[in-house]
Amino acid sequence: MALTIILENERGDRRAVTFDDQGLLVPLILKTARKDSACIRLLDFVDPYGDTVFNALQMRQLNIELNELLPFAETSEVQDLLSSIQTLVRQGQEGVHLYLKLIGD
């Protein structure tokens, strides 16, 4: 369940990209969802086999949810991945007409 995570503008031009080649994010989301975390709402919609797009209005909530995942990140690889995604989310919050796109395989 590898993902490519892209910050792009409205024309689809890439601003930044990070890769979840090891498929770490989706299992972490599922593990957290089982713990009944009320804060994980948007991440529940990540499609590991398709595309998921978050707009600028969703970035703030997305950042909150990524913070909720941090206590469940048991390895440095998962922590680094979450940090990389949060960097893209923060960049998305600072710009206009930017989208975070997660592309599954």
Protein Blocks (a to p, Z undefined) as FASTA:
>chain_A
ZZcdddddfkopafbdcddfkommmmmmmmmmmnopaklmmlmmpcfkbccdddfklmmm
mmmmmmmmmmmmmbfklmmmmmmmmmmmmmmmmmghiacddddZZ
